[in-house]
């Protein structure tokens, strides 16, 4: 392969992306520029820790609704770069400028994006999206769901790469190798009932009320279980009141946020099933990496791409969106696994994560694209 110099221009430096960016810096000779904000609260990593970090570009909102301008972008235009990998946000002016620059200088630009999740209607909107997505040399997509919609507006199939998402695979593997069954839930709840787990942001849109309703339904059927909720409330502090109203006060543990991965590993490993009634996101990759089955809703249009990591009826399942009764039946399926079935599931879940949702997988996809 001819030596390439890659310039990465991303809208932010989220903490979970440090492992893949570090591998890119090490193996692909990348320089990195990051936007200094995405106007919401997201944990970031110290960019100075990343080899190849060149600096921040300052983001600000414009008078055009939804559009973002970045200042300090002059440094990213250089003859030393043969390839660009950029956040695939069509509302960032810097991305349009980079695409125009690539056309004029014959440089190869790759978008890293969710892509389209529905057919594009309206002539102006369709022209806007078609221009943005067909100019780049290639597009890295988080999931398979977007493929038909991208091809429908004219993207060439051979230029579409499903790159998925990942967490710190190496760190998780190391912790997993020394994680064993513990009595953490027996000690807290004082019983051996099956344990449901939710880990992530506690928000109204996550519909944890459905999970509590499903538990109440099963309790009426004589099926008792416990729930541990890992995370801090953001816009929903009503859950304890709902727990009391459903008489589940002895069955729910509001653990709070936990940023110690070895402790998260113990909590995940010793649970029976992870339930996320709304969009699942990176929680899916997190828990499957420890071999925990996942139940989430079947509204794939509004799901995050990580739902595709679930192998239906093998490592998890999808309940009818908004239906607590249906959710309760999916929960029963996974808490009734025997020890042999649990170990088979754990093996298959981890194998699938390593195969398609790991840093190794992502770096192989990027390398393949740059080689073309």
C-alpha positions in Angstrom: 0.0 0.0 0.0 1.3 3.5 -0.9 2.0 5.5 2.2 -1.0 7.6 3.2 -1.4 10.5 5.6 -4.9 10.7 7.0 -6.5 13.8 8.5 -9.4 13.1 10.9 -11.8 15.9 11.5 -14.4 14.9 14.1 -17.1 16.9 15.8 -16.0 15.9 19.3 -13.7 13.6 21.3 -16.0 11.3 23.3 -14.4 9.1 25.9 -15.6 5.8 24.5 -13.8 6.6 21.1 -10.3 6.8 22.6 -9.4 3.1 21.9 -10.3 3.2 18.2 -8.7 6.6 17.7 -5.5 5.4 19.4 -5.3 2.4 17.1 -5.9 4.7 14.1 -3.1 7.0 15.3 -0.8 4.0 15.8 -1.5 2.0 12.7 -2.7 4.4 10.0 -0.7 7.6 10.5 -3.6 9.9 11.4 -3.7 13.5 12.6 -6.8 14.5 14.6 -8.8 17.7 14.9 -11.9 17.8 17.2 -14.8 20.2 17.6 -14.7 21.7 21.1 -18.4 21.0 21.8 -21.6 19.3 20.5 -23.7 21.4 22.8 -24.7 18.6 25.1 -23.2 16.8 28.1 -20.9 14.0 26.9 -17.9 12.6 28.7 -14.7 13.4 26.7 -11.1 12.2 26.8 -8.1 14.3 27.2 -7.2 14.9 23.6 -3.6 15.6 24.5 -3.3 11.9 25.3 -3.9 11.0 21.7 -0.9 10.7 19.4 -1.5 12.9 16.3 -3.8 15.4 18.1 -3.4 18.7 16.3 -5.9 20.9 18.1 -9.6 21.9 18.5 -11.8 23.8 16.1 -14.3 26.0 17.8 -18.0 25.2 17.2 -20.8 27.7 17.3 -24.4 27.7 16.3 -25.4 29.9 13.3 -28.6 31.8 12.5 -29.4 28.9 10.1 -31.4 26.5 12.2 -29.4 23.4 13.0 -26.2 24.4 11.1 -22.9 24.7 12.9 -19.8 26.8 12.0 -16.3 25.9 13.1 -13.5 28.4 13.3 -9.8 27.7 13.2 -10.2 25.2 10.3 -7.3 26.6 8.1 -4.9 24.0 9.5 -6.9 21.0 8.2 -6.3 22.0 4.6 -2.8 20.7 3.7 -1.1 19.0 0.8 0.4 16.5 3.2 -2.9 14.8 3.7 -4.0 12.2 1.0 -7.2 11.1 2.9 -9.7 12.7 5.2 -12.1 10.9 7.6 -14.8 13.3 8.9 -17.9 13.2 11.0 -20.8 12.7 8.5 -22.9 15.6 9.7 -24.5 17.5 6.8 -25.3 20.4 9.1 -21.6 21.2 9.8 -20.4 23.8 7.2 -16.8 22.5 7.7 -17.8 19.2 6.1 -19.2 20.8 3.0 -16.0 22.9 2.7 -13.9 19.7 3.0 -15.9 17.9 0.4 -15.5 20.8 -2.0 -11.8 20.9 -1.3 -11.5 17.2 -2.0 -13.2 17.6 -5.4 -10.8 20.4 -6.3 -7.6 18.6 -5.1 -8.6 15.0 -5.8 -8.2 13.9 -2.2 -10.2 11.1 -0.8 -12.8 11.9 1.9 -14.7 9.4 4.0 -17.7 10.2 6.1 -18.3 8.4 9.4 -22.0 8.6 10.0 -25.4 7.1 10.9 -26.5 7.8 7.3 -30.2 7.9 6.3 -32.9 6.0 8.2 -35.8 6.7 6.0 -36.6 7.5 2.3 -35.8 11.2 1.5 -38.9 13.2 0.4 -39.1 16.6 -1.1 -37.0 17.8 -4.0 -34.8 20.2 -2.1 -34.2 17.9 0.8 -33.4 15.0 -1.6 -30.9 17.2 -3.5 -29.3 18.3 -0.3 -28.8 14.8 1.0 -27.8 13.4 -2.4 -25.0 16.0 -2.8 -23.7 15.4 0.7 -23.6 11.6 0.5 -22.5 11.0 -3.1 -19.5 13.3 -3.2 -17.3 11.4 -0.7 -15.0 8.7 -1.8 -16.5 6.4 0.8 -18.9 6.3 3.8 -18.5 4.4 7.1 -21.9 3.5 8.5 -22.7 2.5 12.0 -25.2 -0.1 10.9 -26.9 -2.2 8.2 -30.2 -0.4 8.6 -29.1 2.7 6.6 -27.8 0.7 3.6 -31.0 0.6 1.4 -31.7 4.3 2.0 -28.2 5.3 1.1 -28.2 3.3 -2.1 -31.6 4.7 -3.0 -30.3 8.2 -3.2 -27.4 7.1 -5.4 -24.5 6.0 -3.1 -22.5 3.2 -4.7 -22.7 0.0 -2.7 -18.9 -0.6 -3.0 -18.3 2.7 -1.3 -20.4 1.9 1.7 -18.7 0.3 4.7 -20.6 -0.9 7.8 -18.1 -0.1 10.5 -20.4 -0.6 13.5 -19.2 0.7 16.9 -17.0 -0.5 19.7 -15.9 0.0 23.3 -12.4 -0.7 24.7 -12.3 -4.4 23.7 -8.9 -5.1 25.2 -9.8 -3.6 28.6 -13.1 -5.5 28.8 -11.4 -8.8 27.8 -8.8 -8.3 30.5 -11.5 -7.6 33.2 -13.7 -10.4 31.9 -10.9 -13.0 32.2 -10.8 -12.4 36.0 -14.6 -11.8 36.6 -16.4 -14.6 38.4 -19.8 -15.2 40.0 -20.3 -13.4 43.2 -22.9 -13.0 45.9 -23.4 -9.2 45.3 -27.1 -9.5 44.6 -27.9 -12.1 47.2 -26.1 -9.9 49.7 -28.1 -6.9 48.8 -31.6 -8.3 48.1 -31.4 -11.2 50.6 -32.7 -13.7 48.0 -31.8 -15.6 44.9 -34.4 -14.2 42.6 -33.4 -13.5 39.0 -31.8 -10.1 38.5 -32.7 -7.6 35.7 -30.2 -4.9 34.9 -30.4 -1.5 33.4 -27.3 0.6 32.8 -27.2 4.0 31.3 -28.8 7.4 31.5 -32.0 7.6 33.5 -34.2 9.7 31.3 -38.0 9.7 30.6 -37.4 8.7 27.0 -35.7 5.5 28.2 -39.2 4.3 29.4 -38.0 2.6 32.6 -41.6 2.8 33.7 -42.4 0.0 31.2 -39.8 -2.2 32.9 -41.3 -1.6 36.3 -44.8 -2.4 34.9 -43.4 -5.6 33.4 -42.0 -6.6 36.8 -45.4 -5.8 38.5 -47.2 -8.0 35.9 -44.8 -10.9 36.6 -45.1 -10.4 40.3 -48.9 -10.9 40.0 -48.2 -14.1 38.2 -46.0 -15.3 41.1 -42.7 -14.6 39.3 -40.5 -12.6 41.6 -37.3 -10.8 40.4 -35.0 -8.0 41.3 -33.8 -5.0 39.3 -30.6 -3.0 39.6 -30.5 0.4 37.9 -27.0 1.7 37.2 -26.9 5.4 36.4 -27.9 8.8 37.7 -31.3 10.6 36.9 -31.0 13.3 34.3 -34.6 14.3 33.7 -36.6 11.6 35.5 -36.6 11.4 39.3 -40.0 9.8 39.5 -38.9 6.2 39.4 -38.7 5.7 43.2 -42.3 6.9 43.5 -43.3 4.5 40.8 -41.5 1.7 42.5 -43.4 2.4 45.8 -46.7 2.6 43.9 -46.1 -0.9 42.4 -45.0 -2.3 45.7 -41.6 -3.2 44.3 -39.6 -1.2 46.9 -37.7 -4.4 48.1 -36.9 -5.5 44.6 -35.2 -2.4 43.1 -31.7 -1.2 43.7 -30.9 2.3 42.5 -27.1 1.8 42.4 -26.2 5.2 40.9 -23.6 5.9 38.3 -20.5 3.7 38.2 -17.4 4.5 36.2 -15.2 1.7 37.7 -15.3 -1.0 35.0 -14.3 -3.8 37.2 -17.4 -3.1 39.4 -19.6 -2.7 36.3 -18.3 -6.1 35.2 -19.3 -7.7 38.4 -22.8 -6.2 38.2 -23.3 -7.2 34.6 -21.8 -10.7 34.8 -24.0 -11.6 37.8 -27.3 -10.4 36.4 -29.6 -12.5 34.3 -30.7 -10.1 31.6 -30.3 -6.5 30.6 -33.5 -4.6 29.7 -33.6 -1.3 27.9 -37.2 -0.5 27.0 -36.1 2.4 24.7 -33.2 2.7 22.3 -30.3 0.6 23.5 -27.1 2.3 22.2 -23.7 1.3 23.5 -25.2 -0.4 26.5 -25.9 -3.2 24.1 -22.2 -3.6 23.2 -21.2 -3.2 26.9 -23.4 -6.0 28.3 -23.0 -8.4 25.4 -19.2 -8.1 25.9 -19.7 -9.8 29.3 -22.2 -12.3 27.8 -25.4 -10.8 29.2 -28.5 -11.2 27.0 -30.4 -8.0 26.0 -34.1 -7.2 25.6 -35.0 -3.9 23.9 -37.9 -2.7 21.7 -38.6 -3.5 18.1 -38.9 0.1 16.9 -35.8 -0.1 14.6 -36.5 3.2 12.9 -35.8 5.0 16.3 -33.3 2.5 17.6 -29.6 3.2 17.9 -27.5 1.1 15.5 -26.1 -1.0 18.3 -29.3 -3.0 18.4 -28.0 -4.9 15.4 -25.4 -6.6 17.7 -28.3 -8.6 19.1 -28.7 -12.0 17.5 -32.5 -12.6 17.8 -33.4 -15.4 20.2 -29.7 -16.3 20.6 -28.3 -13.4 22.6 -31.4 -11.3 23.1 -34.8 -10.3 21.7 -37.1 -7.5 20.8 -40.4 -6.8 22.4 -43.3 -4.8 21.0 -42.5 -1.1 21.6 -44.6 0.4 24.5 -46.1 -3.0 25.4 -45.3 -3.9 29.1 -47.1 -7.3 28.8 -45.0 -8.4 25.8 -41.9 -7.2 27.6 -42.7 -9.3 30.6 -42.9 -12.4 28.4 -39.5 -11.7 26.8 -38.0 -11.3 30.3 -39.3 -14.7 31.4 -37.6 -16.3 28.4 -34.1 -15.1 29.4 -34.4 -15.6 33.2 -35.3 -19.2 32.7 -32.1 -20.3 31.0 -30.2 -23.1 32.8 -26.5 -22.9 33.5 -25.6 -24.7 30.3 -27.7 -22.4 28.2 -26.3 -19.4 29.9 -22.7 -20.4 29.1 -23.6 -21.1 25.5 -25.2 -17.6 25.2 -22.2 -16.0 26.9 -19.8 -17.6 24.4 -21.9 -16.7 21.4 -22.4 -13.1 22.5 -18.7 -12.5 23.1 -17.7 -14.2 19.8 -20.1 -11.9 17.9 -18.8 -8.8 19.6 -15.2 -9.7 18.8 -16.2 -10.5 15.2 -18.1 -7.3 14.2 -18.3 -4.9 17.2 -14.7 -4.5 18.3 -11.8 -2.1 17.7 -10.1 -4.9 15.7 -13.1 -5.1 13.4 -13.3 -1.3 13.0 -9.6 -0.9 12.2 -9.8 -3.7 9.6 -12.7 -1.9 7.8 -10.9 1.5 7.8 -7.7 -0.2 6.5 -9.7 -1.9 3.7 -11.3 1.4 2.6 -8.0 3.3 2.6 -6.4 0.6 0.5 -8.9 1.1 -2.4 
